[in-house]
Amino acid sequence: MSNLSPDPQNDRVTSEVQSLDAARIDVARWIESHGDAVWRFALARTRSREAAEEIVQETFLAALVAHRRFVGASSPQTWLLGIAAHKISEFIRRARRGRREHPIESDIASADGGEDLPDSAESAFGPGGKWRTGPKPWKFSTLNGAMGAHERAEHDELRRALVDCIDRLAPGVAETVWLRDILGMPSDEVCKALNLTATNLWTRLHRARSALRLCVERATQEQRSEAK
Amino acid sequence: MVKLIRDFLTVATKPCRAQTAIINRDLDSPLSRGEALGLGFHLTYCRNCRRFRQQVMRLRDAARSLEKIELDSMPSDVRLRLLGRVNAGSDNPPSNS
């Protein structure tokens, strides 16, 4: 067979192979530049190297498959962290299935429903939207510059309580909090990464932060009374 | 001016439950001038909402400080296996969808 005769079928195959190669080269570049960010996100949420490896592989293979749909509307890192967030929440949902756990926040679907707070945070309000049980004063001093040994210990206690409480958020919601409040991704980037409207995002974060505030308050007060 | 007064009144007349939603939204997107004044007005006389605001802001500071927790970068064996998976299977090309 001669290569000289143009064969449209062959051309199509060749161009597909070329675009596949191009996609692999892009993905390999993304692994180089953003692999660590995806790895740390997965490792921090699952606390398991095996799980993190599985999630990282799923994320970049999904990126390879969806390569053509990435049109540069967001930065590659935003896009990849968005895919990773979905993979992480799927993983955690699977891992929790069968285990009896009570997340402090109901599932994502209802997390986006109007201004409703999760039950625990909702019960803080009485009729007419007035506080029934207002926030209790916290012992944690505000962060400002230099911390002494005491402030450092307080700060660590608060951080530990916060991580535990984030773990109790519904999968999906926890990843949203991670991107926005821990990694500090700008709101509009989080919306693009997770395919949410601004209102969806505000509602989700409002519910999550209100639940976290109450969870942290309870955790640190219980600890204090246990210590007595 | 009309918008300023309207935003102020809309926010200032809301109950605490709705104020907490505005306090949280303020962490993500700047409030309009009227909304900020309305929230400020509510906070002058509502100790509970003042405390709520202080605490969610404190939590946000604590959350931001978690980013700096030292986590190892991707181990080289994990990276190699990942690159292998991405490069593997020309016979299994990604779908065009």
Interface residues (C-beta under 8 A of the other chain):
Chain A: E16 V17 L20 A23 R24 V27 A28 I31 G35 D36 W39 R40 L43 A44 R49 A52 E53 V56 Q57 F60 L61 L64 V65 H67 R68 E115 L117 F125 G128 G129 K130 W131 G134 P135 P137 W138 F140 T142 L143 H155 L158 R159 L162 V163 V177 R180 D181 I182 L183 G184 S187 A198 L201 W202 T203 L205 H206 R209 S210 L212 R213 V216 E217
Chain B: K14 P15 C16 R17 A18 T20 A21 N24 R25 L27 D28 S29 R47 N48 C49 R51 F52 Q54 Q55 V56 R58 L59 R60 D61 A62 A63 R64 S65 L66 E67 I69 L71 D72 S73 M74 P75 V78 R79 R81 L82 L83 R85 V86 N87 S90 P93 P94 S95 N96
